[in-house]
Structures are given as C-alpha cells and as structure tokens.
C-alpha cells in the first residue's frame, strides 16, 4: 500500500508535487510475459492496476484556458505593490475543480522556484511558495486561520488560542517561507443555505449575514495584510454569498467580487469534439492486453450518457472497468459495452443515467 500523507500539510503537498505524471510500467505483451517467473508477472499486473487507478491528468482545452489565465494573474501579482487580485474555480461536483487547483499550484510552484531561487541553496526546503488547504464545514474566521497555520505545521492549542494568535503565526510563516499563493478548496462550505424570495433574490438572516460579512472581510484582510494571492475552488461558489454584490447586501461583497476572476468548469456537451478528445486521451492510456483501440471513442456518446459529461465520473468508470477487465480471467482483457454495463459508477452519474440515458444502446455495441 502506498503511504498517504495529509494533502493539507506541507509534507502532503510536496508529496503531490513529487508524484509522477504517469504510473504506466513499460509495456510487455502477453507473449513476452509468458516467459517471466510468476512473481514478476504479479508485479507487472499490480503496476498496471496502480496505473489505471491513477490515470494521467487530462488537460482539456477548457482547463488549459483557465490555467493560462490564472498563471498570468499570479505572475503579474509577484511584482505588484498594491492589492493583488485572485481567482475562483467553480462548477458541479466531479468536474475537475480539485485537479485544476492542484495544477495551478504545481505550475506556479515550479515557475516560482525557477525564477526566484534562494541565495543559499541549503534554504530550498524552507521556501513554501504555495499553501493548499481545504475549508472545513461551517467555516469561521478561526477555522480558516487554523487550516492555514496547520499546513505549515504550527502547533498551537486550539481551545486556548484565538483567531488572532493563529493569524500572527501565519503572518510570520508567510514571510519566512516566501509564500505567494494560498489555495482554498471546498469554499462552498461557506454556504449558509440562503433562501430565495419570490423575486428570486437571495435572503439571509441577520446572523447569516453577519457570518458572511465577517468571512469576506477576513479574506480581504488576509490578502492585503500578507500580500498573498488567494485562489478558491468549490461547488456553486456563486451560491455561497462570497460574491454577492454590495448594492443588495454590503459593500464588502462587491470588493471581494471585484478582486476575483471567476472561472467555471462546465463539463462537456454531448457529441462535442472536446468530449471525444477526453475519451480518446483516457483510452490511449489503457494497458489492457486485448483492448481494441478506438472502442471507447465509438462509445463516446454512451459514455457521456453514463457520466453526464463529467471528467471525474468518466475517470472513475474507466478505472473500475480496467480493474475488472484485468481481474476477470474468463474474458478477454478489454473494455467494451458489455463490460461497462456491468460497472456501477458514482451515485450522481448513475441517477442521471437512469433519468436520461438508461435506454441508450450504441450502434457499435455489436462490434465493440
């Protein structure tokens, strides 16, 4: 079993950065492997299962544009003397937000270390240009500070320490470790379940409004105080109250919204070239002995029905299918329509398939 480090700590983040872009072993045909001892064959099969469980990240055209825009903002912020602007990535669950956030952090850290190496080579490990944390449920200003401080490994007694105590620690760590970017995932945990009035406008209670204003002010203050860029990610960020405009509620909201570029991951349209590109990219990474190239591309429409155009759901479906194809010694080692019909994917994808695509039968199934 591979060791799993907490990804919301500096050690866990560095483990993510060090992770190989592909786990694919060097391909060997069944004929070549027939001469191998059993132990070596088992190792090869285990390596293939690990590869299929960690299929390489597919940088879609949509994600490429988002990464380019955020990278441009981050590089401009390094030289800014005033308030820096950040970004938010939003969209439905399983559409690739966390992957996009990790790519933002990975690309920026690589660039920053190359452009601004420390004068003392021995101080390289002290440089922490990127902090990546997740927001806890029912987030408060203190829980936000705790998450950031604990990423650095700061050991404070939670009950005895105030939000200001944590904030002082963060300020010191940002300076010492040259932190430039703080990524906050799961920003949707700010959601106070606001209701809708008859005119469609969101309504908050006084208590909910007070909490939202406090957190908005806090993020604004952290960005100004520390000079770092914040990049947020979450489901339906527009529904959290983070970016509601000041004309309706309070000027603090328009200030936050005015300093954040909004990027949305929308999924893929049925029949689009982008979806076919994603399916083909995953298929090209399969290491199955009897898989017929092009089978999944022919099933692209069916796969869209199965996953609702979600790249996360597609990746999970193919991971399960590839693993089952390898473990089922009675059938050829490949993914086809018949095998996919036996695989149960995530709940959201399955429910959507029941409502909209369960009667879909691809014309190519007989040939798959």
MOZI-V870715 format. One record per pair of residues at least 12 apart in sequence whose C-alpha atoms are under 10 Angstrom apart, sorted by the first residue. I is the first residue (numbers start at 1). GAP is how many residues later the second one is. Records with the same first field share a line. If there is no record, write none. Layout:
# MOZI-V870715
I=GAP  GAP
This chain:
# MOZI-V870715
2=48
3=12
6=145
7=125  126  127  144
8=123  124  125  126  139  140  142  143  144
9=122  123  124  138  139  140  141  142  143  144
10=118  120  121  122  123  140  141  142  143
11=140  141  142
12=120  139
13=89  92  93  115  117  118  119  120  138
14=92  114  116
16=86  90
17=85  86  88  89  90  92  93
18=88
20=34  36
21=33  34  35  36
22=28  29  30  32  33  34  35  263
23=24  25  26  27  28  29  30  31  32  33
24=23  24  25  26  27  28  30  31  32  261  262  263
25=19  20  21  22  23  25  26  262
26=18  21  22  261
27=17  21  260  261  262
28=16  259  261
29=258  259  260  261
30=258  259  260
45=242  278  281  282
48=238  239  240  274  275  278
49=238  270  271  273  274  275  277  278
50=269  273
51=234  235  236  268  271  272
52=230  233  234  235  236  263  264  266  267  268  269  270  271
53=262  263  265  266  267  269  270
54=261  262  265
55=226  227  228  230  231  260  261  263  264
56=225  226  229  259
57=39  42  43  46  224  225  258
58=38  41  219  220  221  223  224  253  257
59=40  41  44  219  222
60=214  215  217  218  221  251
61=213  216  217
62=201  202  203  204  205  206  212
63=33  34  36  37  40  200  201  202
64=36  39
65=198
66=21  23  34  38  196  197  198  199
67=33  34  36  37  38  40  41  196
68=36
69=18  192  194
70=16  17  18  19  34  38  161  191  192  193
71=33  34  36  37  40
73=12  13  14  156  188
74=12  13  30  34  38  106  107  154  155  156  157
75=33  36  37
77=103  104  150  151  152
78=34  102  103  149  150  151
80=147
81=146
82=142  145
83=137  140  141  142  144  145  146  176
84=139  140  143  144  145  146  175  176
85=138  143  144  145  146  171  172  173  174  175  176
86=95  96  97  137  142  143  144  145  146  170  171  172  173  174  175  176
87=96  142  143  144  145  146  170  172  173  174  175  176
88=13  95  96  97  99  142  143  144  145  146  149  169  172  173  174  175  176
89=12  96  98  142  143  144  145  146  147  148  171  172  173  174  175  176
90=96  97  98  142  143  144  145  146  147  148  172  173  174  175  176
91=142  143  144  145  146  147  172  173  174  175  176
92=142  143  144  145  172  173  174  175  218
93=141  142  143  172  217  219  220  255
94=141  171  173  213  215  216  217  218  219  220  221  222  252  254  255
95=140  169  170  171  172  173  214  215  216  217  218  219
96=169  170  171  214  215  216  217
97=88  89  135  136  137  138  167  168  215
98=86  87  88  135  136
99=213
100=133  165
101=31  82  83  84  130  131  132
102=30  81  83
104=26  77  79  127
105=24  25  26  27  76  77  78  126
106=24
108=21  22  72  73
109=18  19  20  21  22  70  71  72
110=19
112=15  16  17  18  68
113=14  15  16
116=62
118=60
123=54
124=53
125=52
126=50  51  52
127=47  48  49  50  51  52
128=24  45  46  47  48  49  50  51  52  53
129=45  48  49  50  51  52  53  99
130=44  47  48  49  50  51  52  53  98  99
131=17  18  20  21  43  48  49  50  51  52  53  99
132=15  16  19  49  50  51  52  53  98  99  100
133=14  15  16  17  18  49  50  51  52  53  99
134=13  14  49  50  51  52  53  55  98  99  100
135=12  13  49  50  51  52  53  54  55  97  98  99
136=49  50  51  52  53  54
137=49  50  51  52  53  54
138=50  51  52  53  54  73
139=48  49  50  51  52  53  72  73  76
140=23  49  50  71  72  74  75  78
141=22  23  26  70  71  73  74  75  76  77  78
142=16  19  20  21  22  23  24  25  73  76
143=15  20  23
144=19  22  23  40  71  74  75
145=17  18  19  20  21  22  23  24  25  73  77
146=12  15  16  17  19  20  21  23  24
147=19  37
148=18  19  21  22  25  34  35  36
149=17  18  19  20  21  22  24  25
150=16  19  20
151=19
152=17  18  21  22  25
153=20
154=12  15  16  19
155=14
156=13
167=55  59
170=52  56
171=51  54  55  56
172=54
173=53
174=52  53  54
175=51  52
178=50
179=47  48  49  50
180=46  47  48  49  50
181=42  46  47  48  49  50
182=41  46  47  48  49  50
183=46  47  48  49  50
184=46  47  48  49  50
185=46  47  48  49  50
186=46  47  48  49  51
187=44  45  46  47  48  49  50  53  55
188=44  45  46  47  48  49  50  51  52  53  54
189=45  46  48  51
190=21  22  25  44  47  49  50  51  52
191=17  21  45  46  47  48  49  50  51
192=12  13  15  16  17  19  20  47  48  49
193=15  46  47  48
194=14  15  45  46  47
201=47
202=37  39  42  46  47
203=38  45  46
204=37  45
208=33
209=32  40  41
212=28  29  30  40  41
213=28  29  36  37  38  39  40
214=38
215=27
216=25  26  27  36  37  39  40  41
217=35  36  38  39
219=23  37
220=32  33  35  36  39
229=31
230=29  30
231=29  30  31
232=28  30
233=29  30  31
235=29
236=28
237=25  27
238=24
241=12
242=12  14  15
243=12  13  14  15  16  17  19
244=12  13
245=12  13
265=45
266=43  44
267=41  42  43  44  45
268=36  40  41  42  43
269=35  39  40  41
270=30  31  32  33  34  35  38  39
271=29  30  31  33  38
272=28  29  37
275=22  25  26  28  29  34  35  36
276=20  21  22  23  24  25  27  28
277=20  23
278=19  22  31  33  36  37
279=15  17  18  19  20  21  24  25  32  35  36  39
280=13  14  15  16  17  18  20
281=16
282=14  15  32  33  36  37
283=12  13  14  35  52
284=12
286=32  33  36  48  49
287=35  39  46  47
288=34  35  37  38  44  45  46  47
289=36  37  43  44  45
290=35  41  42  43  44  45
291=31  34  41  42  43  44  45  77
292=41  42  43  44  76
293=41
294=74
295=39  40  41  42  69  70  72  73
296=22  39  40  41  72
298=38  64  65  66  67  69  70
299=37  38  62  63  64  65  66  69
300=62
301=56  59  60  61
302=35  38  51  55  56  58  59  60  61  63
303=14  15  34  37  50  54  59
304=45  49  53
305=44  45  47  48  49  50  51  52  53  54  55
306=34  35  38  39  40  42  43  44  45  46  47  48  50  51  52  54
307=38  39  41  42  43  44  45  46  50
308=40  41  42  43  44  45  48  49
309=40
310=39
312=34
313=32  33  34  35  36  37
314=31  32  35
315=30
316=28  29  30
317=23  26  27  28  29  32
318=17  22  25  27
319=26
320=20  23  24  25
321=13  14  15  18  19  20  21  22  23  24
322=12  13  17  18
323=12
324=15  16  18  19
325=14  15
334=34
335=33
336=29  30  31  32
337=24  25  27  28  29  30  31
338=27  28  30
